[in-house]
Amino acid sequence: MSKILIIAEHANGQLNPSTAKCLTAAKQIGGDIDIAVFAADPAAVAAAAAKLDG
């Protein structure tokens, strides 16, 4: 089984749409998918990432 780590791209507390596109591609590969958010205040970005399908 594959394990995939996606690093969330964001700016000004907004998740970049490229993160969702990356998640779509990762779902086609299959396996365990995690999204990591690196920010001084990650709450808003992490919440947006959690709402992504998958």
PDB file of N, H, CA, C and O in Angstrom:
ATOM      1  N   MET A   1       0.832  -1.171   0.000  1.00  0.00           N
ATOM      2  CA  MET A   1       0.000   0.000   0.000  1.00  0.00           C
ATOM      3  C   MET A   1       0.884   1.245   0.000  1.00  0.00           C
ATOM      4  O   MET A   1       1.901   1.295   0.692  1.00  0.00           O
ATOM      5  N   SER A   2       0.494   2.227  -0.767  1.00  0.00           N
ATOM      6  H   SER A   2      -0.332   2.186  -1.329  1.00  0.00           H
ATOM      7  CA  SER A   2       1.249   3.476  -0.870  1.00  0.00           C
ATOM      8  C   SER A   2       0.915   4.409   0.284  1.00  0.00           C
ATOM      9  O   SER A   2      -0.202   4.403   0.800  1.00  0.00           O
ATOM     10  N   LYS A   3       1.884   5.199   0.675  1.00  0.00           N
ATOM     11  H   LYS A   3       2.792   5.204   0.256  1.00  0.00           H
ATOM     12  CA  LYS A   3       1.673   6.279   1.629  1.00  0.00           C
ATOM     13  C   LYS A   3       2.093   7.554   0.921  1.00  0.00           C
ATOM     14  O   LYS A   3       3.211   7.661   0.417  1.00  0.00           O
ATOM     15  N   ILE A   4       1.183   8.522   0.890  1.00  0.00           N
ATOM     16  H   ILE A   4       0.275   8.436   1.299  1.00  0.00           H
ATOM     17  CA  ILE A   4       1.431   9.750   0.147  1.00  0.00           C
ATOM     18  C   ILE A   4       1.322  10.933   1.099  1.00  0.00           C
ATOM     19  O   ILE A   4       0.365  11.037   1.866  1.00  0.00           O
ATOM     20  N   LEU A   5       2.308  11.820   1.047  1.00  0.00           N
ATOM     21  H   LEU A   5       3.085  11.735   0.424  1.00  0.00           H
ATOM     22  CA  LEU A   5       2.295  13.042   1.841  1.00  0.00           C
ATOM     23  C   LEU A   5       2.202  14.232   0.897  1.00  0.00           C
ATOM     24  O   LEU A   5       3.035  14.404   0.007  1.00  0.00           O
ATOM     25  N   ILE A   6       1.191  15.038   1.104  1.00  0.00           N
ATOM     26  H   ILE A   6       0.515  14.898   1.827  1.00  0.00           H
ATOM     27  CA  ILE A   6       1.008  16.261   0.322  1.00  0.00           C
ATOM     28  C   ILE A   6       1.329  17.439   1.230  1.00  0.00           C
ATOM     29  O   ILE A   6       0.811  17.531   2.342  1.00  0.00           O
ATOM     30  N   ILE A   7       2.177  18.331   0.759  1.00  0.00           N
ATOM     31  H   ILE A   7       2.598  18.256  -0.145  1.00  0.00           H
ATOM     32  CA  ILE A   7       2.489  19.551   1.487  1.00  0.00           C
ATOM     33  C   ILE A   7       1.539  20.634   0.965  1.00  0.00           C
ATOM     34  O   ILE A   7       1.589  20.998  -0.210  1.00  0.00           O
ATOM     35  N   ALA A   8       0.685  21.139   1.836  1.00  0.00           N
ATOM     36  H   ALA A   8       0.644  20.843   2.791  1.00  0.00           H
ATOM     37  CA  ALA A   8      -0.322  22.121   1.428  1.00  0.00           C
ATOM     38  C   ALA A   8       0.341  23.433   1.010  1.00  0.00           C
ATOM     39  O   ALA A   8       1.181  23.979   1.725  1.00  0.00           O
ATOM     40  N   GLU A   9      -0.050  23.915  -0.144  1.00  0.00           N
ATOM     41  H   GLU A   9      -0.733  23.471  -0.725  1.00  0.00           H
ATOM     42  CA  GLU A   9       0.417  25.223  -0.596  1.00  0.00           C
ATOM     43  C   GLU A   9      -0.638  26.243  -0.206  1.00  0.00           C
ATOM     44  O   GLU A   9      -1.829  26.035  -0.441  1.00  0.00           O
ATOM     45  N   HIS A  10      -0.197  27.357   0.395  1.00  0.00           N
ATOM     46  H   HIS A  10       0.770  27.526   0.585  1.00  0.00           H
ATOM     47  CA  HIS A  10      -1.159  28.353   0.862  1.00  0.00           C
ATOM     48  C   HIS A  10      -0.504  29.724   0.934  1.00  0.00           C
ATOM     49  O   HIS A  10       0.720  29.854   0.923  1.00  0.00           O
ATOM     50  N   ALA A  11      -1.359  30.747   1.007  1.00  0.00           N
ATOM     51  H   ALA A  11      -2.353  30.641   1.016  1.00  0.00           H
ATOM     52  CA  ALA A  11      -0.892  32.118   1.180  1.00  0.00           C
ATOM     53  C   ALA A  11      -1.999  32.913   1.866  1.00  0.00           C
ATOM     54  O   ALA A  11      -3.176  32.784   1.529  1.00  0.00           O
ATOM     55  N   ASN A  12      -1.608  33.717   2.813  1.00  0.00           N
ATOM     56  H   ASN A  12      -0.652  33.822   3.086  1.00  0.00           H
ATOM     57  CA  ASN A  12      -2.547  34.586   3.533  1.00  0.00           C
ATOM     58  C   ASN A  12      -3.732  33.820   4.116  1.00  0.00           C
ATOM     59  O   ASN A  12      -4.862  34.307   4.091  1.00  0.00           O
ATOM     60  N   GLY A  13      -3.476  32.635   4.634  1.00  0.00           N
ATOM     61  H   GLY A  13      -2.558  32.240   4.654  1.00  0.00           H
ATOM     62  CA  GLY A  13      -4.527  31.842   5.262  1.00  0.00           C
ATOM     63  C   GLY A  13      -5.471  31.145   4.306  1.00  0.00           C
ATOM     64  O   GLY A  13      -6.473  30.574   4.736  1.00  0.00           O
ATOM     65  N   GLN A  14      -5.171  31.180   3.018  1.00  0.00           N
ATOM     66  H   GLN A  14      -4.357  31.644   2.669  1.00  0.00           H
ATOM     67  CA  GLN A  14      -6.017  30.554   2.006  1.00  0.00           C
ATOM     68  C   GLN A  14      -5.284  29.387   1.365  1.00  0.00           C
ATOM     69  O   GLN A  14      -4.121  29.504   0.978  1.00  0.00           O
ATOM     70  N   LEU A  15      -5.968  28.277   1.259  1.00  0.00           N
ATOM     71  H   LEU A  15      -6.913  28.182   1.573  1.00  0.00           H
ATOM     72  CA  LEU A  15      -5.404  27.094   0.619  1.00  0.00           C
ATOM     73  C   LEU A  15      -5.372  27.294  -0.891  1.00  0.00           C
ATOM     74  O   LEU A  15      -6.363  27.717  -1.484  1.00  0.00           O
ATOM     75  N   ASN A  16      -4.248  26.995  -1.505  1.00  0.00           N
ATOM     76  H   ASN A  16      -3.443  26.651  -1.023  1.00  0.00           H
ATOM     77  CA  ASN A  16      -4.111  27.121  -2.954  1.00  0.00           C
ATOM     78  C   ASN A  16      -4.846  25.962  -3.633  1.00  0.00           C
ATOM     79  O   ASN A  16      -4.742  24.827  -3.169  1.00  0.00           O
ATOM     80  N   PRO A  17      -5.587  26.215  -4.719  1.00  0.00           N
ATOM     81  CA  PRO A  17      -6.303  25.144  -5.422  1.00  0.00           C
ATOM     82  C   PRO A  17      -5.399  24.010  -5.910  1.00  0.00           C
ATOM     83  O   PRO A  17      -5.886  22.909  -6.165  1.00  0.00           O
ATOM     84  N   SER A  18      -4.104  24.255  -6.042  1.00  0.00           N
ATOM     85  H   SER A  18      -3.708  25.150  -5.835  1.00  0.00           H
ATOM     86  CA  SER A  18      -3.197  23.199  -6.487  1.00  0.00           C
ATOM     87  C   SER A  18      -3.134  22.052  -5.481  1.00  0.00           C
ATOM     88  O   SER A  18      -2.830  20.918  -5.851  1.00  0.00           O
ATOM     89  N   THR A  19      -3.417  22.336  -4.228  1.00  0.00           N
ATOM     90  H   THR A  19      -3.664  23.257  -3.928  1.00  0.00           H
ATOM     91  CA  THR A  19      -3.423  21.279  -3.209  1.00  0.00           C
ATOM     92  C   THR A  19      -4.561  20.297  -3.483  1.00  0.00           C
ATOM     93  O   THR A  19      -4.380  19.085  -3.366  1.00  0.00           O
ATOM     94  N   ALA A  20      -5.725  20.816  -3.845  1.00  0.00           N
ATOM     95  H   ALA A  20      -5.872  21.801  -3.941  1.00  0.00           H
ATOM     96  CA  ALA A  20      -6.859  19.946  -4.174  1.00  0.00           C
ATOM     97  C   ALA A  20      -6.568  19.121  -5.420  1.00  0.00           C
ATOM     98  O   ALA A  20      -6.945  17.951  -5.491  1.00  0.00           O
ATOM     99  N   LYS A  21      -5.903  19.719  -6.398  1.00  0.00           N
ATOM    100  H   LYS A  21      -5.597  20.670  -6.339  1.00  0.00           H
ATOM    101  CA  LYS A  21      -5.547  18.992  -7.616  1.00  0.00           C
ATOM    102  C   LYS A  21      -4.553  17.874  -7.295  1.00  0.00           C
ATOM    103  O   LYS A  21      -4.632  16.780  -7.855  1.00  0.00           O
ATOM    104  N   CYS A  22      -3.629  18.159  -6.396  1.00  0.00           N
ATOM    105  H   CYS A  22      -3.565  19.048  -5.941  1.00  0.00           H
ATOM    106  CA  CYS A  22      -2.657  17.151  -5.979  1.00  0.00           C
ATOM    107  C   CYS A  22      -3.362  16.006  -5.253  1.00  0.00           C
ATOM    108  O   CYS A  22      -3.003  14.843  -5.435  1.00  0.00           O
ATOM    109  N   LEU A  23      -4.357  16.327  -4.437  1.00  0.00           N
ATOM    110  H   LEU A  23      -4.649  17.272  -4.289  1.00  0.00           H
ATOM    111  CA  LEU A  23      -5.126  15.300  -3.741  1.00  0.00           C
ATOM    112  C   LEU A  23      -5.872  14.411  -4.731  1.00  0.00           C
ATOM    113  O   LEU A  23      -5.926  13.194  -4.553  1.00  0.00           O
ATOM    114  N   THR A  24      -6.445  15.006  -5.769  1.00  0.00           N
ATOM    115  H   THR A  24      -6.402  15.995  -5.914  1.00  0.00           H
ATOM    116  CA  THR A  24      -7.138  14.234  -6.795  1.00  0.00           C
ATOM    117  C   THR A  24      -6.192  13.239  -7.454  1.00  0.00           C
ATOM    118  O   THR A  24      -6.553  12.081  -7.667  1.00  0.00           O
ATOM    119  N   ALA A  25      -4.988  13.685  -7.774  1.00  0.00           N
ATOM    120  H   ALA A  25      -4.694  14.625  -7.601  1.00  0.00           H
ATOM    121  CA  ALA A  25      -4.001  12.793  -8.388  1.00  0.00           C
ATOM    122  C   ALA A  25      -3.576  11.695  -7.411  1.00  0.00           C
ATOM    123  O   ALA A  25      -3.411  10.540  -7.805  1.00  0.00           O
ATOM    124  N   ALA A  26      -3.402  12.051  -6.150  1.00  0.00           N
ATOM    125  H   ALA A  26      -3.536  12.989  -5.830  1.00  0.00           H
ATOM    126  CA  ALA A  26      -2.994  11.069  -5.148  1.00  0.00           C
ATOM    127  C   ALA A  26      -4.070  10.002  -4.948  1.00  0.00           C
ATOM    128  O   ALA A  26      -3.752   8.830  -4.745  1.00  0.00           O
ATOM    129  N   LYS A  27      -5.331  10.402  -5.004  1.00  0.00           N
ATOM    130  H   LYS A  27      -5.589  11.355  -5.168  1.00  0.00           H
ATOM    131  CA  LYS A  27      -6.422   9.436  -4.854  1.00  0.00           C
ATOM    132  C   LYS A  27      -6.416   8.417  -5.983  1.00  0.00           C
ATOM    133  O   LYS A  27      -6.807   7.268  -5.778  1.00  0.00           O
ATOM    134  N   GLN A  28      -5.980   8.818  -7.166  1.00  0.00           N
ATOM    135  H   GLN A  28      -5.662   9.751  -7.333  1.00  0.00           H
ATOM    136  CA  GLN A  28      -5.906   7.887  -8.288  1.00  0.00           C
ATOM    137  C   GLN A  28      -4.805   6.855  -8.072  1.00  0.00           C
ATOM    138  O   GLN A  28      -4.909   5.722  -8.542  1.00  0.00           O
ATOM    139  N   ILE A  29      -3.754   7.247  -7.361  1.00  0.00           N
ATOM    140  H   ILE A  29      -3.670   8.167  -6.979  1.00  0.00           H
ATOM    141  CA  ILE A  29      -2.680   6.305  -7.028  1.00  0.00           C
ATOM    142  C   ILE A  29      -3.172   5.345  -5.952  1.00  0.00           C
ATOM    143  O   ILE A  29      -2.910   4.144  -6.005  1.00  0.00           O
ATOM    144  N   GLY A  30      -3.885   5.892  -4.981  1.00  0.00           N
ATOM    145  H   GLY A  30      -4.098   6.868  -4.938  1.00  0.00           H
ATOM    146  CA  GLY A  30      -4.427   5.080  -3.898  1.00  0.00           C
ATOM    147  C   GLY A  30      -3.491   4.996  -2.716  1.00  0.00           C
ATOM    148  O   GLY A  30      -2.326   5.383  -2.807  1.00  0.00           O
ATOM    149  N   GLY A  31      -3.993   4.496  -1.619  1.00  0.00           N
ATOM    150  H   GLY A  31      -4.940   4.182  -1.545  1.00  0.00           H
ATOM    151  CA  GLY A  31      -3.199   4.358  -0.412  1.00  0.00           C
ATOM    152  C   GLY A  31      -3.581   5.377   0.631  1.00  0.00           C
ATOM    153  O   GLY A  31      -4.602   6.055   0.520  1.00  0.00           O
ATOM    154  N   ASP A  32      -2.736   5.477   1.658  1.00  0.00           N
ATOM    155  H   ASP A  32      -1.907   4.926   1.749  1.00  0.00           H
ATOM    156  CA  ASP A  32      -2.949   6.437   2.737  1.00  0.00           C
ATOM    157  C   ASP A  32      -2.437   7.803   2.308  1.00  0.00           C
ATOM    158  O   ASP A  32      -1.290   7.936   1.881  1.00  0.00           O
ATOM    159  N   ILE A  33      -3.288   8.820   2.421  1.00  0.00           N
ATOM    160  H   ILE A  33      -4.220   8.713   2.768  1.00  0.00           H
ATOM    161  CA  ILE A  33      -2.919  10.169   2.003  1.00  0.00           C
ATOM    162  C   ILE A  33      -2.997  11.097   3.209  1.00  0.00           C
ATOM    163  O   ILE A  33      -4.010  11.128   3.906  1.00  0.00           O
ATOM    164  N   ASP A  34      -1.939  11.845   3.453  1.00  0.00           N
ATOM    165  H   ASP A  34      -1.116  11.820   2.886  1.00  0.00           H
ATOM    166  CA  ASP A  34      -1.904  12.853   4.506  1.00  0.00           C
ATOM    167  C   ASP A  34      -1.567  14.193   3.874  1.00  0.00           C
ATOM    168  O   ASP A  34      -0.807  14.265   2.908  1.00  0.00           O
ATOM    169  N   ILE A  35      -2.144  15.258   4.433  1.00  0.00           N
ATOM    170  H   ILE A  35      -2.761  15.199   5.218  1.00  0.00           H
ATOM    171  CA  ILE A  35      -1.824  16.611   3.992  1.00  0.00           C
ATOM    172  C   ILE A  35      -1.190  17.335   5.174  1.00  0.00           C
ATOM    173  O   ILE A  35      -1.792  17.434   6.243  1.00  0.00           O
ATOM    174  N   ALA A  36       0.016  17.836   4.981  1.00  0.00           N
ATOM    175  H   ALA A  36       0.504  17.756   4.112  1.00  0.00           H
ATOM    176  CA  ALA A  36       0.726  18.578   6.023  1.00  0.00           C
ATOM    177  C   ALA A  36       0.611  20.070   5.745  1.00  0.00           C
ATOM    178  O   ALA A  36       0.771  20.525   4.612  1.00  0.00           O
ATOM    179  N   VAL A  37       0.331  20.818   6.801  1.00  0.00           N
ATOM    180  H   VAL A  37       0.201  20.449   7.722  1.00  0.00           H
ATOM    181  CA  VAL A  37       0.226  22.275   6.703  1.00  0.00           C
ATOM    182  C   VAL A  37       1.325  22.877   7.578  1.00  0.00           C
ATOM    183  O   VAL A  37       1.363  22.641   8.786  1.00  0.00           O
ATOM    184  N   PHE A  38       2.205  23.641   6.973  1.00  0.00           N
ATOM    185  H   PHE A  38       2.174  23.832   5.992  1.00  0.00           H
ATOM    186  CA  PHE A  38       3.269  24.312   7.695  1.00  0.00           C
ATOM    187  C   PHE A  38       3.005  25.811   7.656  1.00  0.00           C
ATOM    188  O   PHE A  38       3.076  26.428   6.594  1.00  0.00           O
ATOM    189  N   ALA A  39       2.701  26.400   8.816  1.00  0.00           N
ATOM    190  H   ALA A  39       2.643  25.898   9.679  1.00  0.00           H
ATOM    191  CA  ALA A  39       2.407  27.829   8.893  1.00  0.00           C
ATOM    192  C   ALA A  39       2.526  28.278  10.336  1.00  0.00           C
ATOM    193  O   ALA A  39       2.455  27.463  11.255  1.00  0.00           O
ATOM    194  N   ALA A  40       2.707  29.577  10.534  1.00  0.00           N
ATOM    195  H   ALA A  40       2.764  30.239   9.787  1.00  0.00           H
ATOM    196  CA  ALA A  40       2.750  30.120  11.879  1.00  0.00           C
ATOM    197  C   ALA A  40       1.392  29.966  12.562  1.00  0.00           C
ATOM    198  O   ALA A  40       1.325  29.694  13.760  1.00  0.00           O
ATOM    199  N   ASP A  41       0.314  30.139  11.803  1.00  0.00           N
ATOM    200  H   ASP A  41       0.368  30.360  10.829  1.00  0.00           H
ATOM    201  CA  ASP A  41      -1.050  29.962  12.308  1.00  0.00           C
ATOM    202  C   ASP A  41      -1.799  29.081  11.306  1.00  0.00           C
ATOM    203  O   ASP A  41      -2.466  29.599  10.411  1.00  0.00           O
ATOM    204  N   PRO A  42      -1.697  27.766  11.446  1.00  0.00           N
ATOM    205  CA  PRO A  42      -2.219  26.850  10.430  1.00  0.00           C
ATOM    206  C   PRO A  42      -3.716  26.551  10.508  1.00  0.00           C
ATOM    207  O   PRO A  42      -4.222  25.817   9.660  1.00  0.00           O
ATOM    208  N   ALA A  43      -4.439  27.084  11.484  1.00  0.00           N
ATOM    209  H   ALA A  43      -4.027  27.680  12.173  1.00  0.00           H
ATOM    210  CA  ALA A  43      -5.824  26.678  11.725  1.00  0.00           C
ATOM    211  C   ALA A  43      -6.726  26.825  10.489  1.00  0.00           C
ATOM    212  O   ALA A  43      -7.426  25.880  10.122  1.00  0.00           O
ATOM    213  N   ALA A  44      -6.715  27.976   9.860  1.00  0.00           N
ATOM    214  H   ALA A  44      -6.146  28.743  10.158  1.00  0.00           H
ATOM    215  CA  ALA A  44      -7.608  28.208   8.715  1.00  0.00           C
ATOM    216  C   ALA A  44      -7.241  27.316   7.537  1.00  0.00           C
ATOM    217  O   ALA A  44      -8.121  26.763   6.878  1.00  0.00           O
ATOM    218  N   VAL A  45      -5.964  27.175   7.273  1.00  0.00           N
ATOM    219  H   VAL A  45      -5.248  27.625   7.808  1.00  0.00           H
ATOM    220  CA  VAL A  45      -5.521  26.348   6.146  1.00  0.00           C
ATOM    221  C   VAL A  45      -5.804  24.875   6.432  1.00  0.00           C
ATOM    222  O   VAL A  45      -6.251  24.147   5.546  1.00  0.00           O
ATOM    223  N   ALA A  46      -5.550  24.439   7.646  1.00  0.00           N
ATOM    224  H   ALA A  46      -5.187  25.031   8.366  1.00  0.00           H
ATOM    225  CA  ALA A  46      -5.820  23.043   8.008  1.00  0.00           C
ATOM    226  C   ALA A  46      -7.311  22.730   7.921  1.00  0.00           C
ATOM    227  O   ALA A  46      -7.696  21.640   7.498  1.00  0.00           O
ATOM    228  N   ALA A  47      -8.149  23.682   8.320  1.00  0.00           N
ATOM    229  H   ALA A  47      -7.837  24.568   8.664  1.00  0.00           H
ATOM    230  CA  ALA A  47      -9.602  23.479   8.225  1.00  0.00           C
ATOM    231  C   ALA A  47     -10.029  23.355   6.767  1.00  0.00           C
ATOM    232  O   ALA A  47     -10.865  22.515   6.435  1.00  0.00           O
ATOM    233  N   ALA A  48      -9.468  24.178   5.903  1.00  0.00           N
ATOM    234  H   ALA A  48      -8.789  24.861   6.172  1.00  0.00           H
ATOM    235  CA  ALA A  48      -9.788  24.097   4.480  1.00  0.00           C
ATOM    236  C   ALA A  48      -9.298  22.784   3.885  1.00  0.00           C
ATOM    237  O   ALA A  48      -9.985  22.182   3.059  1.00  0.00           O
ATOM    238  N   ALA A  49      -8.128  22.339   4.294  1.00  0.00           N
ATOM    239  H   ALA A  49      -7.570  22.827   4.965  1.00  0.00           H
ATOM    240  CA  ALA A  49      -7.588  21.063   3.797  1.00  0.00           C
ATOM    241  C   ALA A  49      -8.448  19.894   4.267  1.00  0.00           C
ATOM    242  O   ALA A  49      -8.644  18.928   3.530  1.00  0.00           O
ATOM    243  N   ALA A  50      -8.953  19.980   5.476  1.00  0.00           N
ATOM    244  H   ALA A  50      -8.793  20.765   6.075  1.00  0.00           H
ATOM    245  CA  ALA A  50      -9.784  18.909   6.020  1.00  0.00           C
ATOM    246  C   ALA A  50     -11.106  18.775   5.268  1.00  0.00           C
ATOM    247  O   ALA A  50     -11.706  17.700   5.253  1.00  0.00           O
ATOM    248  N   LYS A  51     -11.557  19.854   4.649  1.00  0.00           N
ATOM    249  H   LYS A  51     -11.069  20.727   4.661  1.00  0.00           H
ATOM    250  CA  LYS A  51     -12.814  19.831   3.904  1.00  0.00           C
ATOM    251  C   LYS A  51     -12.662  19.298   2.485  1.00  0.00           C
ATOM    252  O   LYS A  51     -13.661  19.062   1.806  1.00  0.00           O
ATOM    253  N   LEU A  52     -11.431  19.105   2.028  1.00  0.00           N
ATOM    254  H   LEU A  52     -10.619  19.297   2.580  1.00  0.00           H
ATOM    255  CA  LEU A  52     -11.213  18.581   0.680  1.00  0.00           C
ATOM    256  C   LEU A  52     -11.761  17.166   0.595  1.00  0.00           C
ATOM    257  O   LEU A  52     -11.693  16.414   1.567  1.00  0.00           O
ATOM    258  N   ASP A  53     -12.296  16.805  -0.541  1.00  0.00           N
ATOM    259  H   ASP A  53     -12.351  17.416  -1.330  1.00  0.00           H
ATOM    260  CA  ASP A  53     -12.848  15.463  -0.748  1.00  0.00           C
ATOM    261  C   ASP A  53     -11.735  14.455  -0.706  1.00  0.00           C
ATOM    262  O   ASP A  53     -10.815  14.508  -1.522  1.00  0.00           O
ATOM    263  N   GLY A  54     -11.801  13.542   0.226  1.00  0.00           N
ATOM    264  H   GLY A  54     -12.548  13.499   0.889  1.00  0.00           H
ATOM    265  CA  GLY A  54     -10.806  12.502   0.330  1.00  0.00           C
ATOM    266  C   GLY A  54     -10.038  12.589   1.610  1.00  0.00           C
ATOM    267  O   GLY A  54      -9.150  11.772   1.854  1.00  0.00           O
TER     268      GLY A  54
END
